[in-house]
Amino acid sequence: MTAKKLLFKNSRSLKYFIFRLTCVVFAVMITSCEQNPTAPNEPPKSPGYQEDIYWSSLADSPWPMNHHDPQSTGRSKYLGPQNGEIVDSIYAFNLESGIVIGVDSTIYFISTLPSKLISANYKGEINWELSLGNESTTTPIVTKDNNIIVAKSSLGKITSLKSDGSFNWEFNNANEIWSVGLSIGLDGSIYFIDVESNLVSLNPSGEENWRYQDGRFLSTNNAALTVSPDGKTLYIQGNQESLFAFDIEKKEIKWNFTSGNLISSPIVDYEGNLYLVPLPALNNETDFICLKSDGIIKWKFTYATTNYSIGNIEPAIDQLGNIIFGFDTLYSLNYTGELNWKIGLSDNEFVTSPIICDVNGNVFIGTDNNSIPVVYCYSSLGYKNWEVSLPGERATGLSPALSQNGLLFVPTFRSNYIYIIK
């Protein structure tokens, strides 16, 4: 029997059909991978899981700016100290800024009396110092080129330095700059608020891009800008209003939200939701608030407090989307605003520093306990891992920083030392 060939009347149509079918299958495979980036043997990621937001203009270092990143998450991708042991200290008299870390394992901070930017290594040895005028309180930024951007607060200047302390450029703003931290856009633009409530943008070369004045913008040293994950919106604290959302491209306010003054800048999660801590009402109920990116309330968590410090006590958000905040009690909320756990502090003890966390969700806080600063580490489940007292100091200060090798750098406020804990 002779085999017969299977013939098609239109071979070109068949080839076109097969080509289109192959493209569709390939597209479906690619889409599936993008929608579920989890590896085959990896369990699905929980709702609220926080992917790290890549920021091209910022140094790829352990802690490049105030409270770690432009979204102010306070979250490190490294594991923090396990032992709770002070291994060294750095003399930093009257410190009023947070700590940042460059790509070369160098830490930077500002000592106030006299005011100077200080570069040191992980052993606490000083590399170099730069005078900043009468006083400066703004935490520096380390850019992708390992340049350090610092404010000379009382002189109203923004200065860029190389990592060896040599000069890049300086911008004279005329008005003083006291905000707790500078911020940076995806394109490398530097943003800050001055004492006249001007929102100012500089390009990476130190030239003014634009400025926008609104007397409702908070201009004190508690003010700090945060940025949306797509880099298109700045979030600005208000004097009476809680928060303004500012469109960077259109240079206009998109919306504002009012629920009392905020204790700190908001934090922003991977999906663009915002978390606000209005100034608590003592012995009365207060709401911790989650907003969607359009300014609409997503959920509230009601709590009460009897004691707090009017400092910049920024919350933190861990990798699983749990939010940690507190005053006389430390709270952990899940991504939908439900309570995970709460820990009451001792009598007359309250949180005095921004809260930060490590890659495993361990939480690090600084408190004042009858005028003795204490640093605590709690696990993601709310168990105390360790505590360290800092006798002789006034209080824990602005944002601590975590290094890539498990060191915690803790600034004190208007006191004597930075402490290195492992």
Secondary structure, DSSP 8 states (H G I E B T S, - for coil): --------S-HHHHHHHHHHHHHHHHHHHHHHHHH--S-TTS----TT-------TTB--SSB-STTSSTT---B-SS---SS--EEEEEE-TT--S--EE-TTS-EEEEETTTTEEEEE-TTS-EEEEEE-SS----B-EEBTTS-EEEEEGGGTEEEEE-TTS-EEEEEE-SS----SB-EE-TTS-EEEE-TT-EEEEE-TTS-EEEEEE-TTB--STT-B-EE-TTS-EEEEEBSSSSEEEEETTTTEEEEEE-SS-BSS--EE-TTS-EEE-B---BTSEEEEEEE-TTS-EEEEEEEEBS---SS----EE-TTS-EEEESSEEEEE-TTS-EEEEEE--TTEEE-S--EE-TT--EEEEEEETTEEEEEEE-TTS-EEEEEE-TT-S-B-S--EE-TTS-EEEEBSSSSEEEEE-
